[in-house]
Amino acid sequence: MNKFYTSTRNNSVKISAKDAIKKGFADDKGLFVYPNLGNTQVDLDKLITLDYQDIARAVLTKLLPDFSAAEISESVANAYHSSFDSEKITPVVNVDNFHVLELFHGPTSAFKDVGLQLLPQLMKHVLTENNKVMILTATSGDTGKAALEGFKDLHNMGIIVFYPNGGVSKVQKLQMVTTGGNNTKVAAIKGNFDDAQTNVKRLFNDQSLKQQLGNEVSLSSANSINIGRLIPQVVYYFDSYKQLVNAGSIKAGDQVNFTVPTGNFGDVLAGYYAKLLGLPVKKFVVACNENNVLANFFEHGVYDRNRPFYQTVAPSMDIQVSSNFERLLYYKSGEDTEYVKQLMDDLEDSGKYQVSKEILDNIQKDFYCGYSTDQEIENSIATVYNENGYLMDPHTAAGYKVMRDYQKSDKQTPMILLSTASPYKFVNAVSDAVLPKTANDVLQVMRDLAAETHAPIPENLRKVWELPIKHESVIEKSEMKDYVRQKVEEVFYDKD
Ligand SMILES: *Cc1c(COP(=O)(O)O)cnc(C)c1O
């Protein structure tokens, strides 16, 4: 069996999973991918009797061939335990005639926890004695806090989070700026998420910065471009399928559909990996918000980011360049890295690219894509709450609307809707949808929602209001490089 990852932009690259996790992405700016993914299969029949942690071990063993069984077991045990408020880690609940896969039971109430509790544990086994790694992360809100929690106080690791000033919710901001730990740094940047992400990518490729940091310190990424974060997400696709089999909702071998609210295309790509590894999935229904670059792509095969950027009620999906889509292009072009490189050069030069009809058809075989406006998101939250007593966050609700559109032409196939955040992370939009009046104070809105819906407020969100603010920097985009240099010093060399 193949043991190496390669780059989406150059198939002569050969790199172990460990090195790929350490580096984050390739020197040619491509993303690391596993060639011939479909040659490896996870044994579905065996899964049915396993718990979440067992399934995680089975999936990771396939995709991280250079990790020992002991390293995988230890990482999984450290990542998925009582820090999640559900024993199932990612429980499935039945709502109406569809199922909701709740991915928000981790320590920060966001689905990002699933990847970011495990990535740092894997990173531990990647670093050798004198290695130090500084994680740089651009966040549209949820990644930041989840990454901070995952990396907090780990030896020889530090983390810097950049978030768009004014571009995240009040609760998300509070969660980040109250983070403790001796190796965590947070700065707001004057710009939107794409500015943050573009500049972080630039820093990774900045040779002068690399030299200044020296041989000991390397930079890495906790964004879903890192395979160490992407691969853990493959697990819950298998686990949710197992839960449906065990509940008697489907028989082993039956096809299912998944609906996935999308930003950087990491979550849904992990689902596609599960399909390549043998999970019987008919269709992935991909949902955008009004930043619908991807939905337009699905119509004509033209990816065009030259358009206005909207701040929506589902801010974690306010993204114009879905980085992980590059990985799908790699697989759907028959692993043609020259072709993918050409497309990505076009994107960099002109902000757009066009794929061939053949490749678009090939993508549409497995994926359907649509979008939801803010008004439709609010309507969906209200409808599902009023009819089923189930409270969705705005991202999940964006998925719900597109799911219903898709189901007009496929009513039979069982549907699993991925829920990516607790409704309490985005209380204003949720309150606007289900309460007659939304209070001015966000904490009060949380309490009002809990009183009306009886859905419990997750503990971390209840407590965040009382914690001291530890991070107050607001910087220009042009100051990010200096900020990184300075924080590397502070975290690794200035300690008493
Ligand atoms: C990150 C995030 C998404 C988008 O996930 P991708 O992997 O970037 O596609 C959707 N919803 C919420 C709440 C998120 O935090």
The ligand as an SDF file (V2000), in Angstrom:
LIG
                    3D

 15 15  0  0  0  0  0  0  0  0999 V2000
  -16.0260   26.1750   10.3480 C   0  0  0  0  0  0  0  0  0  0  0  0
  -17.4830   26.1090   10.3830 C   0  0  0  0  0  0  0  0  0  0  0  0
  -18.2260   25.7490    9.2530 C   0  0  0  0  0  0  0  0  0  0  0  0
  -17.5690   25.4520    7.9260 C   0  0  0  0  0  0  0  0  0  0  0  0
  -16.7820   24.2950    7.9420 O   0  0  0  0  0  0  0  0  0  0  0  0
  -15.6770   24.0500    6.8080 P   0  0  0  0  0  0  0  0  0  0  0  0
  -14.9490   22.8480    7.2220 O   0  0  0  0  0  0  0  0  0  0  0  0
  -14.8130   25.2790    6.8130 O   0  0  0  0  0  0  0  0  0  0  0  0
  -16.3970   23.8980    5.5350 O   0  0  0  0  0  0  0  0  0  0  0  0
  -19.5860   25.6680    9.3710 C   0  0  0  0  0  0  0  0  0  0  0  0
  -20.2140   25.9580   10.5270 N   0  0  0  0  0  0  0  0  0  0  0  0
  -19.5400   26.3180   11.6320 C   0  0  0  0  0  0  0  0  0  0  0  0
  -20.2880   26.6470   12.8660 C   0  0  0  0  0  0  0  0  0  0  0  0
  -18.1620   26.3970   11.5990 C   0  0  0  0  0  0  0  0  0  0  0  0
  -17.4880   26.7530   12.6920 O   0  0  0  0  0  0  0  0  0  0  0  0
  1  2  1  0
  2  3  1  0
  2 14  2  0
  3  4  1  0
  3 10  2  0
  4  5  1  0
  5  6  1  0
  6  7  2  0
  6  8  1  0
  6  9  1  0
 10 11  1  0
 11 12  2  0
 12 13  1  0
 12 14  1  0
 14 15  1  0
M  END
$$$$
